[in-house]
Amino acid sequence: LELGCGFYSTGLLHYICKYMNRKIVSLEGEYSWMINFAKYQSDFHEIRHVKDWNIIPELNQQWGLVFVDHSPALQRKETIRQMQDHSDYFVIHDSETDSVYRYSEIYNLFPNRFDYTEYRPHTTILSKKYDCQI
């Protein structure tokens, strides 16, 4: 599950899932931005517009991985909180800017964490089930 489309993430996730024969759903809150990624729509890749991040059906479905990069900024931690028991892994974009996203408020929900800080933006992996160390 991709929350928030991006020029790098959407294409990369699309081709990884195609290679692995897996389903992917990309959700985007800005319709004008979502149009940029319509070319990835396929039998294994669903791309949808979201009007309210708090009422998407994907919140209660089980996912292997949820990539978190949607707007508004503070919605990210709330979505993670709501989905904490519905994903094996969360991959969180922009984790170096806690003053903007306040990810530190949800880190304690996850016993397993890895912070990738070699390049910006930083990325954090969280899991309740699996070790995240690389």
Secondary structure, DSSP 8 states (H G I E B T S, - for coil): -EES--TTHHHHHHHHHHHHT--EEEEES-HHHHGGGGGG-SSSEEEEE-S-GGG-GGGGS-EEEEEE--SSTTHHHHHHHHHTTSEEEEEEE-TT-HHHH-GGGTGGG-SEEEEE-SSSS-EEEEESSS----
